Amino acid sequence: MSYTYDDYKRMYQERRGTLADALSLIHSGDVIWSSNNYNESSTLLSHIHEIAGRVENVFVYKSRIGSYPFMLTPGMDGHINCANYFYGPSYRQAHRLLNATFVPADLPNYYRMASRNRPCNIFTAQVTPMDENGRLYIGMNQTLEEQAVRDAVEQGKRIILEVNKNLTYMNGSTYVPIEAVTCLFEVDTPEYVIGPVETTPQEDEIGEMVASLIDDGDTIQMGIGGIPDTVGAHLMDKHDLGIHTEQFTSSMATLIDAGVITGERKVFDKGLHVGVFADGVHELYEYLHNNPKCVMRPGREVVNPASIARQDHMVSINTLLEMDLTGQACAESIGPMQYSGSGGGFCFTLGTYYAEHGKGILCFPSRTKKGLPKIKAQLTPGAVVTHQRNYIQYVVTEYGIVDLRGTTVRERAKLLISIAHPDDREELTRAAKELYYF
């Protein structure tokens, strides 16, 4: 059936309600999927604790951002709980209160596997105002949104939207058709932004070394953190780089504007700059909105290792928390305590390993801010192995670059000790001998 704009406006008014109306749609046993980061339903989630007294076993899948009362109030367990595959600070607090729990999953498999275990019956997001075609856009995130919206529309699930005039969208953004919406209410909250990443001289030094591994024509992915961000500052003399990434960053926009990133040598998506979500300042979102060559695609496609491997000269740049002398890398926990998640990190490590001329780069300072070693004889007990040692390629600290491909455990131990902090090398050598590494 075809609709006119007047039809869409009528549907909008019929579905328009209040926050209280939206909360009244949530009942015991409901499973709620919220869009992530930029499009998280921040107003609904800020008030959902108000219904805790009348509900039991409500389960919320939400992003790593946002610090809400239902997460941080003792006694919410059993009334309203939440989960995610990537923790942020509020999740780490909620976890200790038993209000939150972790879903071990990589980004491209997260929605599919979590839904198989606990299907949702409510989808919620913060969206742009409706356009003339009756579409409300989930503008800057496609980690799971494409799948969740499709299922919600096709299966007639409850869809609750916060309409925010301050949001924008970009080429490829998922949208919700107004006719599928159960309830919407309007908000005027600031868009989600993160300020420019502040980097240390040490991180800048590592970034410069990482940049030396990138050749003209390579397609790059840069993960979250200071070092990946500072790499961009050292790529200004490169030519025809491409983007196939999880996160769009401000440094990528700078490289596109400078003509460094063109995408002209990519195997597929030639001339397009492809990512899954954007986190940054307002200017980044506006840049992505106005650049038709910047395209958002679903996480299940972009972060699929098979897709990554198709880009012949694919380079991934990621950080980690610690590594042992055989190359096992933990990027998501401090001992057994969940700190973040695997996200798409290992998917890019695996994909670049199989890519023709691919380079997987793990980069990190040799010591933590507290002065503890990040290269260890053995991982901290309980630490999660995020990157399997079989697929580790380049490792970079401020003390150098080593390539672990095809090396023996004996060779790896010696190579990694050579880029550990000098004050840690004697103890690492002693421990390596005790472990019969050499």
Protein Blocks (a to p, Z undefined) as FASTA:
>chain_A
ZZdfklmmmmmmmmgccfklmmmmpcehiacdddehjlpcfklmmmmmmmmmmgghiacd
ddfehjdfklmgghkgopaccddfbdcfklmmmmmnopaccddddfklmmmmmmmmmccf
bdcdddddddfkopacdfkbcflmmmmmmmmmmnopacdddddfkbccdehiacddfklp
mbdcdddddcdddddddddfklmmmmmmmmmmpcghiacdddedjklmmmmmmmmmgghi
acddfbdcfklmmmmmnomanolmgfbhghiacdfbdcddfklmmmmmmmmkbccddfkl
mmpmklmmmmmbaccddddfbdcfkopacfkbghjbcfbbnklmmmmmmmmmmpghiacd
ddddfbdfkopafbdfbdcehiacfbafklccbdcdfkbccdfehiafklmmmmmmmmmc
fklmmmmmmmmmmnomZZ
